[in-house]
Amino acid sequence: MPSQPDLTLNDGRTIPQLGFGVWQVPPGDVEQVVSGAIAAGYRSIDTAAAYNNEDGVGAALARTAEPVFLTTKLWNERHGYDEALKAFDESLRRLRRDNVDLYLIHWPAPRKNLYVETWKALVRLREEGRATSIGVSNFTRAHLERLIGETGVVPAVNQVELHPRFQQKALRDFHALHDIATESWSPLGRGRLFDDPVIGSIAAKHGRTPAQIVLRWHLDNGLIVIPKSVTPARIKENISVFDFVLDEEDLNRLDALDDPAGRVGPDPDTAAF
């Protein structure tokens, strides 16, 4: 397999550009699934307290000698400075780790209005070396501006819903201005992109699957991407994307699929949590 690219974050650390997500992987299955992903070549695993599968992820990582970049996230009910520190310790125990490579605030939860205080707790964790890098997830420009303005600390990563039908170009421009890495969740649009005729024609042109074309689009746009699957063949397929690139015509056709109504997940401003 061709070498996998890393991206350098604004704190000088590096992260594999393609990782493996475990959202909705059942707790009883996740150890085997993650072990299979590591065997297939993935070197980055993305989990969260809210996924209820940190235990299994930790068990899988304990079984491998491979270096694996580990991300987990703080859930909304644990916002607040002291509460966030306690929640982080609980995640470490479940993951069987002394630290994590990346710790994210999972959602801004603006109704709670505690994400700035929560961010200050993450800054402390980074200073202590227990979270090597810190970032956020599902933060809008307004949330980021407030966070940066009130703390002076810029997140290394913002993990957001992003795929060819919901490309978040304005937010990505803001990220670029502040050297925040963009990480894509639901990068395949929860499977809703696979029947798109544009993607299908590009897939036929390159002799690839629609999923591989979409993942290559993320990589060619400089995005971090974390596809999820529990199927061994699909897990291998999703990482077999480093031996081809999309040309300018392909990228232009995919860029034209952007749709303001293309979101498939919750809106951070209106989510009921």
HELIX and SHEET records of a PDB file:
HELIX    1   1 PRO A   27  ALA A   40  1                                  14    
HELIX    2   2 ALA A   49  TYR A   51  5                                   3    
HELIX    3   3 GLU A   54  ALA A   62  1                                   9    
HELIX    4   4 ASN A   76  ARG A   78  5                                   3    
HELIX    5   5 TYR A   81  LEU A   95  1                                  15    
HELIX    6   6 TYR A  115  GLU A  128  1                                  14    
HELIX    7   7 ARG A  141  THR A  151  1                                  11    
HELIX    8   8 LYS A  169  HIS A  178  1                                  10    
HELIX    9   9 GLY A  189  GLY A  191  5                                   3    
HELIX   10  10 PRO A  197  HIS A  206  1                                  10    
HELIX   11  11 PRO A  210  ASP A  220  1                                  11    
HELIX   12  12 PRO A  232  ILE A  239  1                                   8    
HELIX   13  13 GLU A  248  ASP A  255  1                                   8    
SHEET    1   A 2 ASP A   6  THR A   8  0                                        
SHEET    2   A 2 THR A  14  PRO A  16 -1                                        
SHEET    1   B 8 PHE A  20  GLY A  21  0                                        
SHEET    2   B 8 SER A  44  ASP A  46  1                                        
SHEET    3   B 8 PHE A  69  LEU A  74  1                                        
SHEET    4   B 8 VAL A 100  ILE A 105  1                                        
SHEET    5   B 8 ALA A 131  SER A 137  1                                        
SHEET    6   B 8 VAL A 157  GLU A 161  1                                        
SHEET    7   B 8 ALA A 181  TRP A 185  1                                        
SHEET    8   B 8 ILE A 224  VAL A 225  1                                        
END                                                                             
